[in-house]
Amino acid sequence: MFKNLFEKGKCLVGLHQGEWQYEKPGQCEQLRVCSGCGAQNRKTEHVWGEWGFETEGKCAQQRVCGRCGAPEQRIEHTWGALRYQAPDSCEEVRDCDRCHEVWAAGPRHEWNAWQYATSDACGQNQICSRCGVAGAQNRVVHRWRDWQHSAHHGGAVRVCRQCGEMEVPVTVAEPAVAAGATTFPGGISESDVADLLRRAGVPEEAETVAPSTATGTIDQRLIGHWRHTSAMSSGGFSMVTDTNWILDGDARFARYSHTESGMGGNRSDPIGGAWEASSGVLRFKFDDGDVAEHVYEVQGDQLFLPREGHLRFWERV
């Protein structure tokens, strides 16, 4: 009883039972009579053969039903690799190896060139090196002349030969400190400098110990705190960076930088090591194993590194 109710329930929701049978030889129409309710359903079920090309050099294919002989057609290309349509074009195409039909795949630019938008400004547009079309990316690239000392600006200045913009030293306002306290670039105090030296591996008693030559000769004129200031301004955004070297009399040094911009300030962690100077060459031997050498000249409170590009001019703090 329950089985009969279950079978009738399946028929009510369209789940009929029974085997599909071809109605006539040589035809593909099939008939199913439900064993539960007697309902009849029909469908067409072909027995397809393999696809084959109809004509040499053409991409039309056909297959035939092995039962009723009905044909079916399609186009099946054999596409080759992508290629540029022309030497100065970025449009890519594919060729069919069989019928030689050409399919357009769209452009593929090579964004590896830049071009100044105007002759008197430093804005550059990204350019496709193949077809010369401008891209969406842009940047500012100044063509700086060499740094020159300016008595009027109190330090090194340089001028862009493209747009005429001048880069000059910028003094960053320092926070007020207690009377008698010593302050250094970036708003750090004398105790902060001592902490920087300690973190960079300089012993606390370094300033009171007689100079040592165990790691090499040191130029007494270099002992102290040196600062290089660089400034950048573009499109309403400006940024000033102080790079600081602290060279002590025990042949140890600490290096850190301080940056101020419209987005706030940032001071890097100090790095340290040993230093020596002889025959006009200043050598830094970092604790991590790196070594840096700088040809130098020093006159009083001015330090000049002629081979260091924009980092050539330093002042004693």
QUIPEGI-V889828 format. One record per helix or strand of 2 or more residues. SS is the DSSP state (alpha for helix, beta for strand). FROM is the first residue (numbers start at 1). TO is the last residue. If there is no record, write none. Layout:
# QUIPEGI-V889828
SS&FROM&TO  SS&FROM&TO
This chain:
# QUIPEGI-V889828
alpha&2&12  beta&21&22  beta&29&33  beta&40&44  beta&52&53  beta&60&65  beta&71&75  beta&83&84  beta&91&96  beta&102&107  beta&113&116  beta&123&127  beta&134&140  beta&148&150  beta&155&160  beta&166&167  beta&183&184  beta&188&189  alpha&190&199  alpha&204&207  alpha&220&222  beta&224&234  beta&237&247  beta&252&261  beta&264&267  beta&271&278  beta&281&286  beta&291&295  beta&297&299  beta&302&304  alpha&309&311  beta&313&316
